[in-house]
């Protein structure tokens, strides 16, 4: 894209440099807008053209840029060619820029930025994204919130780029904790409480049985025996486990609906309890399995006894472990989906686990292990409600809705809303997601309610507010004005800055598609909102001549459309009424 301008520049460069245009397209980048001066629209870094630039000093680069610029000519697309620090800069014909960008945004709709030449050679792939993955029979912990929203963003982005995406929620529904929970429920559980508030009651049982097991060895022994019965397929133990699982998923689906997240498959560790035994047999047949003095089975990934490279794959009683079940799950998914890439979204504490799983797959002979990728993220600190430290996601969602309703109640226009609760939740979620996505995913960050709900500055509330205000502008004036657009009416600096920024959207999407970081899109949308806020104050629609009003409405509609596209990729539902 950038509306075909990049390709047009690449074609002219290819004639001078004797290189195919395809080789040049990704070297031509949109120039970030500047508050101080009007900048060129695109630039070519001479550095990027030289395969081995170690021998070239900066002055050399400048000379190269000047020589190259002298060989190029302005045409119907490029109105000005200049040089910067080792760059050749291109300014697009202003009227063509205005007309093409606005036309393209409206025509492409939700595909704007995705139909770019940057993505033209992108092969369509089968992609599996495993994310969220809470532990069954426990309330949805806030620790799983980041996995949920990051995984949802990655799946959204991959789908938007035309890949075939399968979203998997791999539930923690097996393991020793079920031995504890099964034993705990037999000791302290109540059927009525389980039916009325399942996850709360199971959480209470789990806390109580853990305390008892720490003090009473017979409780810990019962828990191990219960899990062993599960692994052996005992009908009574399985029936109780199934009940816990079904009730938990029911609760989770309700919370995912509030988050606007969906899954194609609810899987779980339990699916692989039998297949994990096949994994152990395969490891054994390859001579990789070693028994320890304690009776556990391990694999030495270093081959030389390095303790840090020992991976335990079986307990002493023969039951499976997390790593074994993950191996079985990966093999099963390759058989089922024939994926080109499988992405696991979990916190950075599991980095070593996934390194070991991928390495185990390799030494088992699965060369597709290199298609598996772990996207790690940091932890959120200081997430508290007014009642103190918060553990559960639903408490956070309720707090968000409550605080947002209180904020909105102080604004007169809130009365116009048909469903203030829903709007409050959507705005609140945007606030939460934007605060989370502003930095590097790997970074830990300090959560702040005050920062989250600011309506000015770089916040999700400001994004939603901008979108709603632009939507209101369309509703008020749109019908009579949006038939035709005289692009000559959009040559003010504020208009040009917005058009230049809209031009960069494909590049931002490309960057996020490369490193799977949402912060590029967040930063872009916040800048677009600030540009729109400035333009809204100075480029009036009301009382302007019809031709001018129509052109400005076209511009604001393009901004709103791109804002909505970007927010949806991030997992945010745009609100459409003034708050």
N, C-alpha and C positions, 0 to 999 in steps of 0.2 A: 504494500500500500504505500505507504502514505499516499494513498489515492493515485498510485501509478507514477508519482513524481520521482521516486527513488529510481525506478526502472528507466525513466527517461534520462536522468542524469547518468546512470550506469551505461546506457547505450552510447551516449556521447563520449564518455571516458574510454569505453572499450575500443572505439575507433582510434583514439590517440595512443592508448597504452597497448593496443593489440592483445587484449585479454577478453575472454567471454564476459558478457554483462553479468551472468550468474555469479562469477567469481568476485564481482565488485559490489553487488547489492548490499551485503551485510557490512561492508566497510563504510557505507554512506549512512551517517546517523543524523537524526533530527536534533537540532540545536535547542537546548533548554531555554525557555523564555527568560528574559532579564527585566527587572523592574527599572533599571537605569536607562536602558536604550533599546531601540528596536534592533533585534539581531537577525542574522541570516536564517533561513529555514533548515538547511542541511549543510553538513560539512563532511569532507573526506579527509581522514588522517593519512598523511603521506607515509607515516610510520607503518600503518597496516598494510601498505602495498609492498613493502620490502621484506622479503622472507628472512633475510639475515641483516638486521639493522644495527648490529653491535658496532660496526665500524663507522657509523654515521653520527656525527655530532649534531647538536641542535642547529647551528648555522647551516649545515648541509641540508637539513630538513627544510629550512626556510627557503633555501635556494631551489630545492626540488619542487616545493609548493609553488613558488613564483613561476618557475619554468613551465610547470604543468598548467597553471592558470592562463599563461600567455597563449597556450595552444588551443584553449577552449573558447567557444563562442556563445554569446547569448542567443536565445531562440524564442519561440512562442511560449515555452514553458519557463525557462530561466531568464530572469530580467537583469540579473546582476551577478558577477563573479568577482570574488575578492580573496585575499589570503589572510590567514591568522598565524598563530604559532605552530608552524608545521602542518597547517590545514589549508584546504581549498574550500571556500564557502560559497554556497549557492542561494540566491534569493529567488523565490518563485514569483512569477507575474501575479500581482496582488488580486486582480479581478478573477483570474483563473483559479487561484488558491481559494478564494471565498466561495465561488460557484461550485467548484469540484468537491471541497470538503463538506459543505452543507448538503449537497446532493447525495454524496456517498453515505453520510451518516443516516439520512432519512431512508435511502434505498436499501442499505444493508441491514438496518434495524439492529437486532441482537447480534448479528454477525459482523458488525463494524469492527475493524481492527483485526479480525480473524481471517478475512479474505485477502491477506497481505502477501506480497511477494516474499516476505520473510518466512512465511510458512508454505510457500509453493512446492518445496521439495520434501514436505513432511509426509512420510509413509503412515498410513492408518494402521494402528496397532491394537492388540488385545491387552488391556491393562487391568490388573486386579489391585484394588486398594483395600487393605485391611486397616480399619481404624475404629476408634471408640473402645470397644472390647472391655466393658465393665465386668466385674465379678458377680455372677449370679448369686442370689440370696443375700446380697448386700445392697444397701441403698446406693443410688448412682452418686459416686463420689466426685467432688469437684476436680480431683486429679485427672479424671477422664474427660473433662470439658475440653482441654486443649487438643487432645487426640481427636475428639469429635469434630471440632470446628476446623482444625488443620486438614484432617482427612477429607472432610466435606469440600473444602476449598480445592484440594488437589484433584479430587474426583470431578468437581464442576469444571475446572480448567481443562482437564484432559478430555472430557466430554465435549466441551465447547470447541476444542481443536479437532473434533471428528473421530476421536479414538473410541473403541468399544470398551466401555468401562464396567467392571463388576465391583460393586461395593459390598464388602464382607464385614460383618460384625462378628468377630471371633470371641465368643463369650468365655470368660473364665468359669467354666461350669463343671470342672473336675478337679481332683487333687485332694490333698490331705484336709483342706478346709471343710470339705464335705463330710469327711469322717467326723470332724469336730461338730459340725452343724447337725448331722444326723443323730449323733449321741446327745448333743445339747437339746434337740427338740424332744427326744424321748424322755429327757429328764425334766426340762423346764417349759416345754412348748404347750400352747393352747390352740386348739383348732379354730375357735371363734375369733381369736385375735389374728390368726393367720389369714382368715378370710376377709376380715374388715380392714386390716392395714398390714399386708403381708411383709413388705420389706422392712418396715419399722420393727415388727415383731421378730423377724429373723435376725435383724441387727442386734436386738436386745439379747436374744438367745445366744448369739455368737459371742458377744462380749462376756456374758455370764459363764459360758462353758470354757472360754479361754482362761478366765480367772480360776475356775475349778481345776482345770487340767494342770495349771502351774503349781497348784498346791497338792493335788491328789493324783498320784501316778496311775491309779486304776482307771480314772476318767481318760487320761491320755492313751492308755492301752485300749480302752473301748473304742476310742476314736480311730486308732490304727486298724482295729478289727473291722469297724464299720466300713472304712474305705476299702479294705481288702475284700469284703463281701460285695461292695459295688463293682470292683474290678473283676470279680468272678461271676458277676451277673445275677446275684441274689435278688429274687423278684420283689421281696418286701422292701429291701433297701433301695432298689431302683424305683419303685413306685413313689416312695417318699421324695427321693431326689427329683423325679419327674415333676412332682407337684411344685416343689420349690422353683424349678426352672421355668415352668409355664407361668406361674404367678409373677415371677421376676420380669420375664419378657413383656408381659402385659403392661406392667408399670413402666418399663423402659420405653415401649412404643409410644406411650402417652407423653413422656418427656421429650422424645425425639420429635414428636409432632410440634411441640412448643418451640423447639429449636429450628424447625424447618428442615430436618435431616431425614433421609430415608436410606434403606439398605435393600440390596437385591437378595441377600442371603444372610440368615442368622445361623452361623455355624458355632462350633464350640469345641473345646478340648475333648469333651466326652465322645465326639464323633470318631476320635482317633485312638480310643483305648485299645481296640483290637489291632488296628493297623500299626500302632506303635510297637506291638510285639513282633510284627513282620520286619520293622526297621531294625530291631535288636538282632533278629536272626540274620539279616543281611550284613550288619556290622560284624557279627560273629563269623559269618562265612568268609568274610574278607580278611579275617585275622586281626580286626581292629579292636575287638572288645577285650578288656582286661578286667579281671576280678580283683578287688582290693581285700585286705584282711578283714574289713568290716562286712564284706559280702556284697558291696555295691558293685555295679559295672561301670567302667569309665572308658573313655577314648583319649589317648594322648595325641593331641593335635600337633605337637612339636616334633614327635618322633624320638625325642631324646630325654624324656622324663621331666621337662620343665613344668613345675607345679602350677604356674599361671596358665598353662595351656591344657590342663586336664579338664575334660568335660564329663560330668556324671550323667549317665543316661538311664540308669535303673537303680531303684532302691534295693536294700538287702532282702526285702520280702518279695521281690520280683515285680513290684508295681512300677508303673511308668512315671516319668517326670515331664515337666514343662518342655524341656529341650527335645525329648523323644517325640512328644505329641506335635511339636512344631515341625519336626522333620517329616512326620507322617502327613501332616496337613499340607506342607509344600508339595510333596510328591503327588498327593491326591489332586491338588488344584491344577498341577501341570497336566495330569491325565484328563481332568474335566474341562479346563478352559484353554489349554495350549497357549498360555499367556506369553506375550513378548516382554512384559515387565510386571513384576509384583512388588508393590510398595507397602512397607509396614510403617505405620505411624505410631510411635510410642515414645515415652520420655527417654532422655539421654542415659538414664540409669541402666537401660537394657542394651546399651551399645555392644558390650562384650558378648552378651547372650546371642545377639544376631550375628556378630562376627563368627562365633563358634558354630552356629547353625549353618551359615552359608559355607563355612569351611568343611563341615561334616558332609554336607551335600556334595561338595567337590570331590572329597576323597572317597565317597561312596560311588563316584562315577557319573554324577549328574552334572554335565557341563553347563546346563541352563542355570546353575546356581548364580552365575554372574549376572543373570537378569533380575536377581532379587536385590532389593534396595531398602535400607532402613533410613527413614527420615526422623531423626531425633529432635526433641524439643526440650527447652528448659522448664523449670518449675515456677509456678505463680506463688508469690509470698504475700502474706497479709490480707487474705480474703476473709473479711469478717462482716457479719450482719450486725444490726444494732443489739442483738442478743448475745454477741460475742463471736468467738471463732466459729467458722462455718465448715462443715464437713460435706454437706450434701448439696448437690446441684439444684434440686428443687427449691431449697431455701434461698439460693442466690437468684433464681428466676423470679420467685415471689417478691424478693426484696427489690429487684430491678423494676418490676411492674409497679410496686407500691411507691417507690421514690419518684418514678417517672410520672405517675398520675398526680403526685403532689406538685411536681414541677409544672406540669401542664395546667393544673387547676389555677395557677397564678396568672395564666395567659387567657385573655378574654375569649379568643377564638376557639378554645377547647370545646365550648358548648356546641359548635357545629358538628363535632364528630359523632358518627353513628355508633361507633364501638370504641370508646376511649380506652378500655382495658386492652384490646387488641393492638391499638396504635401505641399505647404505652409499652407493651411488650416488644413490639417491633423496633421501636426507637431505642429502648433499653438494650436489646440484643445487639443492635448496631453499635451502640456505645461500648459494649463489652468486647465485641469482635475487633473493632478498630483499635482499642487500647492493646489488645493481645497481639494484633498483626503489625503494629507499627515498627517493631524492632526485628532483629534476627530471631528466627524460631529457636535457635539453640540457646539464646540468652534467657537467664532467669529474669523475672521482673517483679517489681513491687506493685501490687494492686492498689488503686486509690479510687474510692467512690467519688470523691470531690472532682477529680480529674475526669472521670468517666462521664459525669453528667453536665459538664460545662457546655453551654450552647454556642459559645464562641471558641475560636482556636481549633486545633487539630483534633477534633473529636467526632465520634459517630453521630452524636446529636446534631452537630453542625452540618454533617453530610445530609442527614435526613431532612433537616430544616430547609437546606438549600433546595433539595429535590422537591419538597412539598411546596415551597414558595414558587418555584418555576412552573410546577404543575398548575398551581392556582392562577398564574399569569396566563397560561394557555387557556384555561377554563373561562377566564374573564374576557379575553380579547380574541382568542384563536379563530373562531369560526369565520369572521369576515375578512381576516387578514392573511390567512395561510395559503392562499391560492397561488400567488406568484411572489417572486422575490427579486428585487433589484439589488444586485450585489454591489453596485456602486455606492449604495447607502451604508456600507459596512467597512469604511476605511479608517475609522477612528482607531487610535492606539489600543484601546480596550478591546475592540472587536478583533483586531489583528492578533493580539496576544492570545485570545481564546482560540482563534482558528489555528494558530501555530501549535498550541497545546493539544488541540484535538488531533492534529496531524501526527502527534507522537504516540498515540494510544497503542498502535500495533507494536511499536518498539518495546513498550512497557510490558505488554502481554508476552512478547517473545522472551524478554529477560526473565519473567516469572516462570515461563514454561521451561527455561533452561535450568534454573536453580531451585524451583518449587518454593520460592519465598514470596508470600503475599505482600510484603512491605512495599515492593515497587508499585503495585496497583494502588495500595492505600495512599502512598505519597502523591501519586498522580491525581487521584480523585480529590484529595484535600486541596491541592494546588488549583485544580479546576473549580472547586467550590469557592475558593477565595477570589479567583478571577471573575467568577459569575457574580459574587457579592458586590465587587467593585463596579462591574458593568451595570448591574441592576440599579445602582444608585445614580449612575451618570447617563446611561442610555435609556431614557424613558420611552415607554410605549404609549402611555396615556398622553393625550394632547399633542402627539407628534403627527406630522403629515402621514396620510395612509401608507405611502410608499416606504417611508422610514420606519414606521411602526411595524409594517409587515416584515421588512428585512430583519429588524431586531427580534421579532418573535421567532423567526426562523432560526436565528442564532441561539436564542435561549432554549428553543425546543431541541436543538442539536446537543446542547450542553446537558439538558435533562436526560436525553436518551442515552448518552455515553455514561453519565452518572449511574443511571439505572443498570446498564449493562455491567459496569464494573462492580457495583454493589452485589448484584446477583451472583457473580463469580465468587465473591468473598463469602457468600452464604447469607446475605442481608436482603430482606424483603423491603423494597422502597415504599415509603408511605406517600400517599398522594393527596392529602388534604392539609391545609395550613394548620399548624398546631397552635 
